[in-house]
């Protein structure tokens, strides 16, 4: 079975490399729907998987200067406490397997549908920021800081419970809040913020015993070369072709999880 996990890791890594969409929106549903992994274990394993795979991307963006560390700090001020509180609540509730499965799949399906919508909205928000009157939509500094912290808190809850939200959803919200920021900096900031968030949430799941380390190793074995190959091929495939296909796929998976 390990080679199937590795192959799945390769496919998901390849898609992530081509599209730039976070692996959580693909990996967790694959583990749950295809392999029948318990949702809690799928989420916990995927969170550590995401933190390890995003570290390299964060380092590259940091060296390129395409990370706004002030925004990362603001997001983390909301997301890290939210992640810790979410894990504490899960521990306190001590839900049985049936109710935990229901909670995670419900949040996961909502997060996938939001991610699909985010993929479709992304180009419109990007164009808005490039318009001469784009600044009229920008918030005042103190409101912007508060909105960024609140965004981090929402992402912290979503990511901790479903492992989805730190990718396309985070990028789209940042595009809305910072329409003047270059796209490279938006992506780099989102990736840099995702590293501590997924690591904290993943370690929380590890403390609850919902991480499968053998599965984690198998996924990484396939995903790292998959991401490398996908990132080189991605520049050859038009974004306007990829986004609708991926959004449709995530919508179908989200609906399927609702009925799971």
PyMOL commands that set and color helices and strands:
alter all, ss='L'
color gray80, all
select helices_A, chain A and resi 2-19+24-34+39-64+69-93+97-130+134-137+141-162+168-177+183-208+213-236+239-258
alter helices_A, ss='H'
color red, helices_A
deselect
rebuild
show_as cartoon
